[in-house]
Amino acid sequence: MSITAQFTWKSKAPLRCRFFLWLAMKNRCWTTDRLARRGLPYPDACLFCDQHEETLDHIELTCVFARTIWRTLCTTIGKPAWTPEGHETLVAWCADKPKSMCVIITLVLWEMWKHRNAMVFDGASPSITGLIMEIVEEGNAWCTAGLLKGDWNGVAAELARWARRE
């Protein structure tokens, strides 16, 4: 089974999040690189870091903003080696993660995309602490709905504690 199928259609995440992830893994989301190819207006650089061209792999994995989110989460779940490096693609990075982590990874990718869109369409500012709290809040809702298995409450509590320290 392909990694795209494992992370999208076999996941317990909500359908809209799985559909987003399928588009993301196929590089079909409307980021700056895609807008530029079509001759549409676009920002000069990534809205999170203002240092690199905005690509989906950049905003979801390799941007310093995204890597901070992933480092915080991966350290919290006891897998700091999973923190993305500065050169990975979404499909390659997801390929070696256990199936049990698909929902949490989807949750984080979805919340990062929503945070980026809030910046683009609503004029929001990038906020690592705010995004961590959004992940915790949405994760708690998914946990209540039975979508997250394992010790999500412990992970959520540790993430919230980290956000309060920052």
C-alpha positions, 0 to 999 in steps of 0.5 A: 500500500502506498504511503499516501493511501496509508496516511489518508484513506486508512487514517481515522482523521476526519474526512476533510483532513484526510482529503487535505493530506491527500492533496498535500502529498500530491503537492496540489495545495495552493502555495506560493510556488503553485500560484507563481506557476499560474501567474497569480499574485503571491507573497514574496516569501513564506509567511511563517519565516519570511526567509524562503519560497513558500512550498508545501514541504517548506511550510509543513516540514522544513520551515524553522516555524514548522520544525519548532512545532514538530520538535516540540511534538516529537520530543513530547511523544518521546520521538525527538529523532522524528523532527524533520530536517531542512531537506525532507519532503512530506511523503518521504518524511511520513513514510517511516512513521508507524500507522498509529501516528497517522492521526496525530501527524494529520492533526498537526499538518491540518492545524499548520495549514489552517494557521497559514491560511489564517495568516493569508486570509485573515491577517493573523500573525505567526504564533508557535504558542498559538498553534500549539494550543490550537493543536491541543484544542483540536486534538482534545475534540478528536480524542472525545470523538474517539479518533485519537488513541493512546495517551493523547491526554498526557501529550496534550497536557505536556504540550499545553504546559510547554505553551504556557512556559513560552 
